[in-house]
Amino acid sequence: MTSHNSSDTCPYCGRKYRTFEIKPLFGGKPHYQYVDCDCEGAMAERNAEDRSRRSSQLHTAWTGTGVPTRFLGVTPDYKSLPKLDNGNGLYLYGNRGTGKTRHACEILKAYVARNTSESGWCNARFASVAQWLDDIRDTYGRWGASSGNVFHKAAGADLLVLDDFGKVDTDNPTWAVAKMFLLIDKRYEDMKPTIFTSRFNLKELVVRLTVGNEATAGDMASRIAETCEFVKYDGEDRRLGNVIRA
């Protein structure tokens, strides 16, 4: 229902708008509320406005995940969403440049679209593991900053993409592995779905993370193995291949 100030007729079909009178509770001058026309032209205009609002809302929700600019325009992959039911996840692994991150973003975008509505926003996040660790470390000793905020944004996300999982190129790998375990364990306990992308299969991952702590690396791998479907990406590095072929 809409208030029409300039005319009491529909500009598309010329019919008079239906109205009803609204009388103030405590007296005063009544006013009239117009009922939107249901003709084809008026409905098409409202549908276009609804699509525009929906598009704007989804764009805000999608960019708010922290997804890299390069992947903002990916096509949503709705077919993979059932794999994330009941706190399950995906572990996408294989050679660099084979499309793991792109596919993770395609699933993330579908999840955001499916779970964002006018009545609620979807709290989904994309995080590069190396950047996430750096963001936590950068809060140390900085007035007003909290490593807990960085941690809980990732831990509490409805869906989390952890990109380049297994990278622990820090001066303190024990600390890095401990932080990653806390994140994975929290999401495991809360049954929140996680999508991992990694260069390493699960056995290679344990070996790589053992530089921090062997028991913690094994505990992490156990939780991933229980909750994730494993998808291997074969083929050459498409980024490098384009240069070589040129």
C-alpha positions in Angstrom: 0.0 0.0 0.0 1.3 3.4 -1.1 0.6 7.0 -0.6 0.2 8.7 -4.0 0.6 12.4 -3.7 0.3 13.7 -7.3 -2.5 11.6 -8.7 -5.2 9.2 -7.6 -5.0 7.2 -10.8 -2.5 4.5 -11.9 -0.1 5.9 -14.5 0.0 2.5 -16.3 -3.7 1.6 -16.7 -5.5 4.8 -15.8 -7.7 3.2 -13.2 -8.5 5.0 -9.9 -6.6 3.6 -6.9 -8.7 1.9 -4.3 -8.6 3.8 -1.0 -9.6 3.3 2.6 -10.0 5.9 5.2 -7.8 6.1 8.3 -9.3 8.0 11.2 -6.9 9.2 14.0 -7.5 7.6 17.4 -7.9 10.8 19.2 -9.7 12.9 16.7 -8.4 15.1 14.0 -8.6 15.0 10.2 -8.8 11.6 8.6 -6.5 10.7 5.7 -6.7 8.1 2.9 -4.4 5.2 2.1 -4.1 4.1 -1.5 -3.9 0.5 -2.4 -1.2 -0.3 -5.1 -2.7 -1.2 -8.5 -2.5 -4.8 -9.6 -2.3 -4.1 -13.3 0.6 -5.6 -15.3 2.6 -2.3 -15.6 2.3 -1.5 -11.9 3.3 -5.0 -10.8 6.3 -5.0 -13.2 7.5 -1.7 -11.6 7.2 -3.2 -8.1 9.0 -6.4 -9.2 11.8 -4.3 -10.7 12.2 -2.4 -7.4 12.2 -5.6 -5.4 14.9 -7.0 -7.7 17.0 -3.9 -7.3 16.7 -4.0 -3.5 17.6 -7.7 -3.5 20.6 -7.1 -5.7 21.9 -4.3 -3.6 21.4 -6.3 -0.4 23.2 -9.4 -1.8 26.1 -7.2 -3.1 26.5 -5.7 0.4 26.3 -9.2 2.0 28.7 -10.7 -0.5 31.4 -8.0 -0.4 31.1 -8.1 3.4 32.5 -11.7 3.5 36.0 -10.4 2.8 36.2 -12.3 -0.5 39.1 -11.1 -2.7 38.1 -8.6 -5.4 39.3 -11.1 -8.1 36.4 -13.5 -7.2 33.6 -11.0 -6.6 32.0 -11.9 -10.0 32.1 -15.7 -9.7 28.9 -17.7 -10.5 27.2 -19.1 -7.4 27.4 -22.9 -7.1 24.1 -24.0 -5.5 24.6 -27.7 -6.2 27.4 -28.0 -3.6 25.3 -26.5 -0.8 23.8 -29.8 0.5 27.4 -30.9 1.2 27.5 -28.3 4.0 24.5 -29.5 5.9 24.8 -30.5 9.6 28.1 -28.8 10.1 29.9 -30.7 7.3 32.5 -29.1 5.1 34.7 -29.5 2.1 38.4 -29.9 1.8 39.6 -28.8 -1.7 43.2 -29.8 -2.3 45.7 -30.1 -5.1 48.1 -28.2 -7.3 48.3 -24.5 -7.2 46.4 -22.6 -9.9 43.8 -25.4 -10.5 40.7 -23.4 -9.3 40.3 -24.4 -5.7 39.9 -20.9 -4.4 37.5 -19.9 -7.2 35.3 -22.9 -6.5 35.3 -22.2 -2.8 34.1 -18.7 -3.6 31.4 -20.0 -5.9 30.0 -22.1 -3.1 30.4 -19.2 -0.6 28.5 -16.9 -2.9 25.6 -19.4 -3.3 25.5 -19.8 0.5 25.3 -16.0 1.0 22.5 -15.7 -1.6 20.6 -18.6 -0.1 20.8 -17.4 3.5 20.4 -13.6 3.1 16.9 -12.2 3.3 15.2 -9.0 4.2 14.7 -10.3 7.7 18.2 -11.5 8.3 21.8 -11.3 7.0 24.1 -14.2 6.5 27.3 -14.2 8.5 29.8 -15.8 6.1 33.5 -15.2 5.9 36.5 -15.7 3.6 39.9 -15.8 5.3 43.4 -16.4 3.9 45.0 -18.4 6.7 48.3 -16.5 6.4 46.5 -13.1 6.5 44.3 -14.3 9.4 47.3 -15.3 11.5 49.0 -11.9 10.6 45.8 -10.1 11.7 45.9 -11.8 15.1 49.6 -11.1 15.6 49.2 -7.5 14.6 46.8 -6.9 17.5 49.4 -7.8 20.0 50.7 -4.7 21.8 48.3 -2.4 19.9 46.2 -0.2 22.1 42.4 -0.9 21.6 43.0 -4.0 19.4 41.8 -7.4 20.4 43.0 -10.7 19.0 39.7 -12.2 20.3 37.7 -10.1 17.8 39.7 -11.4 14.9 39.4 -15.0 16.1 35.6 -14.8 16.8 34.8 -13.3 13.5 36.1 -16.4 11.8 35.1 -18.9 14.5 31.5 -17.6 14.6 30.9 -17.4 10.9 27.9 -19.3 9.5 30.2 -20.5 6.8 34.0 -20.0 6.7 36.3 -20.4 3.8 39.9 -21.0 5.0 42.1 -20.4 2.0 45.6 -21.8 1.6 45.3 -24.0 4.7 48.6 -25.5 5.8 50.7 -22.4 5.4 52.6 -21.8 8.6 55.3 -19.5 7.4 55.8 -17.6 10.6 58.5 -17.2 13.1 56.5 -19.2 15.6 54.9 -22.3 13.9 53.9 -23.7 17.3 51.8 -20.6 18.0 50.3 -20.7 14.4 49.3 -24.3 14.6 47.8 -23.8 18.1 45.7 -20.9 16.8 44.5 -22.9 13.8 43.5 -25.8 16.0 41.5 -23.5 18.3 39.6 -22.2 15.3 38.9 -25.6 13.8 38.0 -27.1 17.2 35.6 -24.3 18.0 33.8 -24.7 14.6 33.8 -28.5 15.0 32.1 -28.2 18.4 29.6 -25.7 17.2 28.9 -27.8 14.0 29.6 -24.9 11.7 30.6 -25.7 8.1 34.1 -24.9 6.8 35.5 -25.0 3.3 39.3 -25.5 3.2 41.5 -25.0 0.2 45.0 -26.4 0.4 48.1 -27.5 -1.5 48.3 -30.6 0.7 46.3 -33.8 1.1 45.6 -34.8 4.7 48.7 -36.9 5.2 50.9 -34.1 3.8 49.0 -31.6 5.9 49.8 -33.4 9.1 53.5 -33.6 8.2 53.6 -29.9 7.4 51.8 -28.9 10.6 53.8 -31.2 12.8 56.6 -28.5 12.7 54.3 -26.8 15.2 53.1 -29.7 17.3 52.6 -33.3 16.2 49.6 -34.0 18.6 47.8 -30.8 17.7 48.3 -31.5 14.0 46.8 -34.9 14.3 43.9 -33.6 16.3 43.2 -31.0 13.6 43.4 -33.6 10.8 41.0 -35.9 12.7 38.3 -33.2 12.9 38.8 -32.3 9.3 38.6 -36.0 8.2 35.4 -36.5 10.2 33.5 -33.5 8.8 34.8 -32.9 5.3 34.3 -34.3 1.9 37.7 -34.4 0.1 37.9 -33.1 -3.5 41.2 -33.3 -5.4 42.1 -30.8 -8.1 44.5 -32.1 -10.7 46.1 -30.4 -13.7 48.7 -27.8 -14.3 48.9 -24.3 -12.8 46.7 -22.4 -15.2 48.2 -19.1 -14.3 51.7 -20.3 -15.0 50.7 -22.4 -18.0 49.4 -19.4 -19.8 52.8 -17.8 -19.5 54.7 -20.9 -20.7 52.4 -21.4 -23.7 52.8 -17.8 -24.7 
